[in-house]
Amino acid sequence: MSELDKNSAKLQELREGLAKFAGEKDFSDFTPEDKTKWAEMNEEAKALAESVKEQQIFEKEMKDNAEAIETGKTVTPLPIHEERLEAPKSLGEQVRETRAFKAYTEDGQLNISSHVKWNPLMETKTLVDEGSAYPPAVTRSDLLIPTATRNPNAVIDLFSVIPTTQFQYKYLEETTFTNNAAEVAEGGAFGESALAFTEKTEEIRKFGVSIPVTEELLADVASVNGYLDTRLRTMLQLRLDDVLIGGSGVAPIIKGLLNVSGINTFNFSSYAGNLGRIGQLYQAITEIRKDAFLEADAIIMHPSDWNDIVTSVSADFAGDATAGYATKNPLFMGAGMFGADATPSIWGVRVVPTTAISAGTVIVGVFGGGLAAHIVSREGMEVAMSDSHSDFFTKDKVMMKASMRLGFPVYRPAAFCSITNF
């Protein structure tokens, strides 16, 4: 056993003795002799620990020196003469370097002979590169770029949504309002008014969409379940966004605003005002004020129609062909150098540019607050999955489906106005 091992073992034994000595009694019970013994043992342990540490450092340095000596004994053979190797030149390169070729190209001299030593085995025939001959392996990214779709809630978000627990939505519409309020002379009879109501029914319709998927794909790709769930929801929302505007009303399709009986309609091709499109829009706002006694809160139009409005020019009829006309300017020009986009608002009414409506058709109306219409939800959007479809169980396939049930009652058709040929 080396001296270091002996001292290390002695230090360990001494430390265990200190622990045992301290554990047998409380420090407050130490006698003067115990305290003296405790101090001597600690001093001895401290001195021995320092000695062990110095010996460890010494032995490590000795080991490092020995390894360095052994490394120094290794001799690396070096060549006495270094031969410089040059890459072989192609036949064309050698021809261009001949005296005959240079004399002809530089001075136009002919009949000069030159010899070329060319080994065809050294000529490179086909370049092996990663672009064609040996493409490197590439791992596909997890990124998936979905098909671009419009905002599926552009129209949906304009309406207030209320719930129902029934398969139909019934409400009462006041269809008679006879007002005989008037001044009455002393002793005279009050005028008798009349109110009458008609029950209205809105059918709750089901919207649905499905997509088949293999169980292997669901098991092997962790994100596919959430991806399909999201896309199915988006498909339903896009369909609802469409039919809220143009639904035919033929069961099981709900009736959209453009097919609701009683809404106001203007044909822009017949508009004769000086303000063009923005004048026609203000006429629609005015019509809603006159007939529904409400203020329009949104205008739905195709982005192309919004572009025509933003880039339209002012109608300046001052001057004549002889005196000249004043310069026409864009109506909605922003700050210098077009520093900001045109605010989607006309006459203080919010504009919603969306491809859910066809170009050339505009709807002005009172969409929010439930004053003129509601989306009535029987069941929120539900996504389910099952293999109980056709032969899917034996083929390890499942069908994912998304569905919802809702109705679309329009209480005040006069609160909406469509504009065609816009």
C-alpha positions as CSV (number, residue, x, y, z in Angstrom):
1,M,0.0,0.0,0.0
2,S,1.4,3.4,-0.9
3,E,2.0,6.2,1.5
4,L,-1.0,8.1,0.0
5,D,-3.3,5.2,0.5
6,K,-2.2,4.7,4.1
7,N,-2.7,8.4,5.0
8,S,-6.1,8.4,3.2
9,A,-7.2,5.4,5.2
10,K,-5.9,6.9,8.5
11,L,-7.8,10.2,7.7
12,Q,-11.0,8.3,7.0
13,E,-10.6,6.4,10.3
14,L,-9.9,9.7,12.2
15,R,-13.1,11.3,10.7
16,E,-15.2,8.4,11.7
17,G,-13.8,8.6,15.3
18,L,-14.7,12.3,15.4
19,A,-18.2,11.5,14.3
20,K,-18.6,8.8,16.8
21,F,-17.1,10.9,19.6
22,A,-19.5,13.8,18.9
23,G,-22.5,11.5,18.6
24,E,-22.0,9.9,22.1
25,K,-22.8,13.1,24.0
26,D,-24.0,16.6,23.6
27,F,-21.5,19.4,23.4
28,S,-22.9,21.0,26.5
29,D,-21.9,17.8,28.4
30,F,-18.3,17.9,27.3
31,T,-15.8,18.0,30.2
32,P,-12.6,20.1,29.9
33,E,-10.8,16.8,29.1
34,D,-13.3,16.0,26.3
35,K,-13.0,19.5,24.8
36,T,-9.2,19.1,24.8
37,K,-9.4,15.7,23.2
38,W,-11.9,17.0,20.6
39,A,-9.6,19.9,19.6
40,E,-6.5,17.6,19.3
41,M,-8.4,15.2,17.1
42,N,-9.6,18.0,14.8
43,E,-6.1,19.5,14.6
44,E,-4.7,16.0,13.7
45,A,-7.4,15.5,11.1
46,K,-6.8,18.9,9.5
47,A,-3.0,18.3,9.3
48,L,-3.5,14.9,7.8
49,A,-6.1,16.2,5.3
50,E,-3.6,18.8,4.1
51,S,-0.9,16.2,3.8
52,V,-3.2,13.9,1.8
53,K,-4.1,16.8,-0.6
54,E,-0.4,17.6,-1.2
55,Q,0.4,13.9,-1.9
56,Q,-2.5,13.7,-4.4
57,I,-1.2,16.8,-6.2
58,F,2.3,15.4,-6.2
59,E,1.3,12.0,-7.6
60,K,-0.9,13.7,-10.3
61,E,2.0,15.8,-11.4
62,M,4.3,12.7,-11.5
63,K,1.7,10.9,-13.6
64,D,1.4,13.8,-16.0
65,N,5.2,14.1,-16.4
66,A,5.5,10.4,-17.1
67,E,2.8,10.6,-19.8
68,A,4.6,13.6,-21.3
69,I,7.9,11.7,-21.4
70,E,6.2,8.7,-23.1
71,T,4.6,11.0,-25.7
72,G,8.0,12.6,-26.4
73,K,9.5,9.3,-27.3
74,T,7.1,8.9,-30.3
75,V,8.8,9.8,-33.5
76,T,6.8,10.9,-36.5
77,P,8.5,10.0,-39.8
78,L,8.7,12.9,-42.2
79,P,9.5,12.6,-46.0
80,I,13.0,13.8,-47.0
81,H,11.7,15.2,-50.2
82,E,8.1,16.4,-50.7
83,E,6.8,15.6,-54.1
84,R,4.4,18.2,-55.5
85,L,1.5,16.5,-57.3
86,E,-0.5,18.5,-59.9
87,A,-4.0,17.7,-61.1
88,P,-4.0,16.2,-64.6
89,K,-4.9,18.6,-67.3
90,S,-7.6,18.0,-69.9
91,L,-6.7,17.7,-73.6
92,G,-8.2,21.2,-74.3
93,E,-6.1,22.8,-71.5
94,Q,-2.9,21.2,-72.9
95,V,-3.7,22.3,-76.5
96,R,-4.2,25.9,-75.3
97,E,-0.8,25.9,-73.7
98,T,1.1,24.7,-76.8
99,R,3.4,27.1,-78.7
100,A,1.5,26.5,-82.0
101,F,-1.8,27.5,-80.5
102,K,-0.4,30.6,-78.8
103,A,1.5,31.7,-81.9
104,Y,-1.6,31.4,-84.0
105,T,-4.0,33.2,-81.6
106,E,-1.5,35.9,-80.6
107,D,0.5,36.6,-83.8
108,G,-1.4,34.8,-86.5
109,Q,1.5,32.5,-87.3
110,L,0.9,29.2,-89.1
111,N,2.9,26.0,-89.8
112,I,4.3,25.8,-86.3
113,S,4.4,22.2,-84.9
114,S,3.7,21.3,-81.2
115,H,3.3,17.9,-79.5
116,V,0.8,17.1,-76.8
117,K,1.2,14.2,-74.4
118,W,-2.3,13.1,-73.4
119,N,-3.4,10.0,-71.6
120,P,-7.1,9.4,-72.2
121,L,-7.4,7.5,-69.0
122,M,-6.8,10.7,-67.0
123,E,-9.6,12.6,-68.8
124,T,-12.7,13.3,-66.6
125,K,-15.8,12.0,-68.4
126,T,-18.7,12.5,-65.9
127,L,-18.8,14.8,-62.9
128,V,-20.4,13.1,-59.9
129,D,-22.2,15.9,-58.0
130,E,-25.1,16.1,-55.6
131,G,-27.3,17.8,-58.1
132,S,-27.7,14.9,-60.5
133,A,-25.6,11.8,-60.0
134,Y,-25.7,11.5,-56.2
135,P,-28.4,13.7,-54.5
136,P,-28.0,13.8,-50.7
137,A,-30.7,12.6,-48.4
138,V,-33.1,15.3,-47.2
139,T,-35.5,15.0,-44.3
140,R,-38.9,16.6,-44.9
141,S,-39.9,19.4,-42.5
142,D,-42.9,18.9,-40.2
143,L,-44.3,22.2,-41.6
144,L,-47.6,21.8,-43.4
145,I,-49.0,24.7,-45.5
146,P,-52.8,24.5,-45.8
147,T,-54.7,25.8,-48.7
148,A,-55.4,29.5,-48.4
149,T,-59.0,30.2,-47.4
150,R,-60.8,33.4,-46.7
151,N,-61.7,34.3,-43.1
152,P,-64.5,31.8,-42.4
153,N,-66.1,34.0,-39.8
154,A,-66.3,37.3,-41.7
155,V,-70.1,37.2,-42.0
156,I,-70.8,34.9,-39.1
157,D,-69.2,37.2,-36.6
158,L,-71.6,40.1,-37.6
159,F,-74.6,38.3,-36.1
160,S,-75.5,37.7,-32.5
161,V,-75.9,34.0,-31.5
162,I,-78.6,32.7,-29.2
163,P,-79.1,29.0,-28.0
164,T,-82.2,26.8,-28.3
165,T,-82.9,23.3,-27.0
166,Q,-85.7,22.5,-29.6
167,F,-85.8,21.3,-33.2
168,Q,-87.6,24.5,-34.2
169,Y,-87.3,28.1,-33.2
170,K,-90.7,29.8,-32.8
171,Y,-91.3,33.5,-32.0
172,L,-94.2,36.0,-32.2
173,E,-94.2,38.8,-34.7
174,E,-96.3,41.9,-34.1
175,T,-98.3,42.1,-37.4
176,T,-100.9,44.6,-36.3
177,F,-100.1,47.9,-34.7
178,T,-103.1,50.3,-34.7
179,N,-102.4,53.4,-32.8
180,N,-105.5,55.5,-31.9
181,A,-103.7,57.6,-29.2
182,A,-105.1,61.1,-29.4
183,E,-106.1,64.1,-27.2
184,V,-109.4,63.5,-25.3
185,A,-111.9,66.2,-24.2
186,E,-113.3,66.1,-20.7
187,G,-115.7,63.2,-20.4
188,G,-114.7,61.9,-23.8
189,A,-113.8,58.3,-24.6
190,F,-110.2,57.2,-25.2
191,G,-109.4,55.9,-28.6
192,E,-109.1,52.1,-28.8
193,S,-105.9,50.8,-30.3
194,A,-105.2,47.3,-31.6
195,L,-102.3,44.8,-31.5
196,A,-102.1,41.4,-33.2
197,F,-99.4,38.8,-33.4
198,T,-98.5,36.0,-35.8
199,E,-96.4,33.0,-34.8
200,K,-93.3,32.5,-36.9
201,T,-91.3,29.3,-37.2
202,E,-87.7,28.9,-38.2
203,E,-86.5,25.4,-38.9
204,I,-83.3,24.2,-37.3
205,R,-81.0,22.8,-40.0
206,K,-78.0,20.5,-39.8
207,F,-74.7,21.2,-41.3
208,G,-72.2,18.4,-41.7
209,V,-68.9,17.3,-43.3
210,S,-66.7,14.2,-43.1
211,I,-63.4,12.8,-44.2
212,P,-61.9,9.3,-44.1
213,V,-58.5,8.6,-42.5
214,T,-56.5,5.4,-41.8
215,E,-55.8,4.3,-38.2
216,E,-52.1,4.0,-39.1
217,L,-51.9,7.7,-40.0
218,L,-53.6,8.7,-36.8
219,A,-51.2,6.5,-34.8
220,D,-48.0,7.5,-36.7
221,V,-48.5,11.2,-37.0
222,A,-49.3,12.9,-33.7
223,S,-50.5,16.2,-35.2
224,V,-52.9,14.8,-37.9
225,N,-55.9,14.5,-35.5
226,G,-55.7,18.1,-34.5
227,Y,-55.1,19.2,-38.1
228,L,-58.1,17.3,-39.5
229,D,-60.3,18.6,-36.6
230,T,-59.4,22.2,-37.4
231,R,-59.9,21.8,-41.2
232,L,-63.3,20.2,-40.7
233,R,-64.4,23.1,-38.5
234,T,-63.2,25.6,-41.1
235,M,-65.1,23.8,-43.8
236,L,-68.4,24.1,-41.8
237,Q,-67.8,27.7,-41.0
238,L,-67.1,28.6,-44.7
239,R,-70.4,26.9,-45.7
240,L,-72.3,28.8,-43.1
241,D,-70.6,32.0,-44.1
242,D,-71.8,31.4,-47.6
243,V,-75.5,30.5,-46.9
244,L,-76.1,33.4,-44.5
245,I,-75.8,35.5,-47.6
246,G,-77.1,33.4,-50.4
247,G,-78.8,30.3,-49.0
248,S,-81.8,29.3,-51.2
249,G,-84.1,28.3,-48.3
250,V,-85.0,25.0,-50.1
251,A,-84.8,22.4,-47.3
252,P,-82.4,21.5,-45.9
253,I,-80.7,24.7,-46.9
254,I,-81.3,27.8,-44.7
255,K,-82.5,31.0,-46.4
256,G,-79.9,33.7,-46.7
257,L,-80.3,37.4,-46.7
258,L,-80.5,37.8,-50.5
259,N,-83.5,35.4,-50.7
260,V,-85.4,36.8,-47.7
261,S,-88.7,38.3,-48.8
262,G,-89.1,42.0,-47.9
263,I,-85.5,43.3,-47.9
264,N,-84.9,46.5,-49.9
265,T,-83.1,46.2,-53.2
266,F,-81.4,48.8,-55.4
267,N,-79.9,48.4,-58.9
268,F,-76.8,50.5,-59.2
269,S,-77.2,50.7,-63.0
270,S,-80.3,52.8,-62.4
271,Y,-78.6,55.2,-59.9
272,A,-78.6,58.8,-61.2
273,G,-76.9,60.6,-58.3
274,N,-73.6,62.5,-58.7
275,L,-71.7,60.5,-55.9
276,G,-71.7,57.2,-57.8
277,R,-71.2,54.1,-55.6
278,I,-70.9,56.0,-52.3
279,G,-74.1,57.8,-53.1
280,Q,-75.9,54.6,-53.7
281,L,-74.6,53.2,-50.4
282,Y,-75.9,56.2,-48.6
283,Q,-79.3,55.8,-50.2
284,A,-79.4,52.2,-48.9
285,I,-78.5,53.5,-45.4
286,T,-81.3,56.0,-45.7
287,E,-83.8,53.4,-46.8
288,I,-83.1,51.3,-43.7
289,R,-83.6,54.4,-41.6
290,K,-87.0,55.1,-43.3
291,D,-88.4,51.5,-43.3
292,A,-86.8,49.8,-40.3
293,F,-86.1,52.8,-38.1
294,L,-82.7,51.4,-37.4
295,E,-79.1,52.4,-38.1
296,A,-77.0,50.2,-40.4
297,D,-74.0,48.7,-38.7
298,A,-72.1,46.9,-41.5
299,I,-71.7,46.8,-45.3
300,I,-70.7,43.5,-46.9
301,M,-69.0,43.7,-50.3
302,H,-66.5,41.8,-52.4
303,P,-62.8,43.0,-52.1
304,S,-62.9,44.0,-55.8
305,D,-65.8,46.4,-55.2
306,W,-64.1,47.8,-52.2
307,N,-61.1,48.4,-54.4
308,D,-63.2,50.3,-56.9
309,I,-64.5,52.6,-54.2
310,V,-61.1,53.3,-52.7
311,T,-59.6,54.1,-56.1
312,S,-62.5,56.0,-57.4
313,V,-62.1,59.8,-58.2
314,S,-64.1,62.7,-57.2
315,A,-66.8,63.9,-59.6
316,D,-65.8,67.4,-60.4
317,F,-68.2,69.1,-62.9
318,A,-66.7,72.6,-62.6
319,G,-65.4,74.2,-65.8
320,D,-65.9,73.2,-69.4
321,A,-64.0,71.9,-72.3
322,T,-62.8,75.4,-73.2
323,A,-61.8,76.7,-69.7
324,G,-60.5,73.3,-68.6
325,Y,-61.5,71.0,-65.8
326,A,-60.2,70.8,-62.3
327,T,-58.0,67.8,-61.5
328,K,-59.8,64.8,-60.1
329,N,-58.4,63.2,-56.9
330,P,-59.0,59.8,-55.3
331,L,-61.7,60.0,-52.7
332,F,-60.0,57.9,-50.1
333,M,-56.3,58.9,-50.6
334,G,-54.3,58.4,-47.4
335,A,-51.4,60.3,-46.0
336,G,-48.4,61.2,-48.3
337,M,-47.1,58.3,-50.3
338,F,-50.1,56.3,-49.3
339,G,-48.7,55.7,-45.8
340,A,-51.8,53.9,-44.5
341,D,-54.4,51.6,-45.9
342,A,-57.9,53.0,-46.5
343,T,-60.0,52.5,-43.4
344,P,-62.8,49.9,-44.2
345,S,-65.6,52.3,-43.4
346,I,-68.1,54.4,-45.5
347,W,-70.4,57.0,-44.0
348,G,-69.4,55.9,-40.6
349,V,-70.5,52.3,-41.3
350,R,-68.1,49.4,-41.1
351,V,-67.2,47.7,-44.4
352,V,-66.5,44.0,-44.4
353,P,-64.6,43.0,-47.6
354,T,-65.1,39.3,-48.2
355,T,-65.3,36.8,-51.1
356,A,-68.3,35.2,-49.4
357,I,-70.4,37.6,-51.5
358,S,-70.1,37.9,-55.3
359,A,-68.5,40.8,-56.9
360,G,-71.1,43.4,-58.0
361,T,-73.5,42.6,-55.1
362,V,-73.5,44.5,-51.8
363,I,-75.5,44.1,-48.6
364,V,-76.1,47.0,-46.2
365,G,-77.9,46.1,-43.0
366,V,-78.4,45.9,-39.2
367,F,-76.5,42.7,-38.5
368,G,-75.7,42.8,-34.7
369,G,-77.6,43.0,-31.5
370,G,-80.4,40.7,-32.5
371,L,-82.5,43.7,-33.6
372,A,-83.1,42.4,-37.1
373,A,-81.7,38.8,-37.2
374,H,-80.2,36.0,-35.1
375,I,-78.2,32.9,-35.5
376,V,-80.0,30.3,-33.4
377,S,-77.8,27.5,-32.3
378,R,-79.3,24.1,-31.4
379,E,-76.0,22.3,-31.1
380,G,-72.5,23.8,-31.2
381,M,-69.9,22.4,-33.5
382,E,-69.2,18.8,-32.7
383,V,-66.3,16.6,-34.1
384,A,-66.6,12.8,-33.8
385,M,-64.7,9.8,-35.1
386,S,-65.9,6.2,-35.7
387,D,-65.0,3.0,-37.7
388,S,-68.7,2.1,-37.9
389,H,-69.0,3.1,-41.6
390,S,-69.2,0.7,-44.5
391,D,-66.2,-1.7,-44.3
392,F,-64.0,0.6,-42.4
393,F,-63.7,-1.7,-39.4
394,T,-62.1,-4.5,-41.4
395,K,-59.8,-2.0,-43.3
396,D,-58.6,-0.1,-40.2
397,K,-60.2,3.2,-41.3
398,V,-62.1,5.7,-39.4
399,M,-64.5,8.5,-40.5
400,M,-64.0,11.9,-38.9
401,K,-67.1,14.1,-39.1
402,A,-68.1,17.6,-37.9
403,S,-71.6,18.8,-37.5
404,M,-73.7,21.6,-36.1
405,R,-77.4,22.5,-36.0
406,L,-78.8,26.0,-36.3
407,G,-81.4,28.3,-37.7
408,F,-81.4,31.9,-39.2
409,P,-84.5,33.9,-38.4
410,V,-84.7,37.3,-40.0
411,Y,-87.1,39.4,-37.9
412,R,-86.9,42.7,-39.9
413,P,-86.2,42.2,-43.6
414,A,-86.5,46.0,-44.1
415,A,-83.3,46.3,-41.9
416,F,-81.3,44.9,-44.9
417,C,-80.8,46.4,-48.3
418,S,-79.0,44.7,-51.3
419,I,-77.4,46.6,-54.2
420,T,-76.9,44.7,-57.5
421,N,-74.7,45.6,-60.5
422,F,-72.5,47.6,-58.1
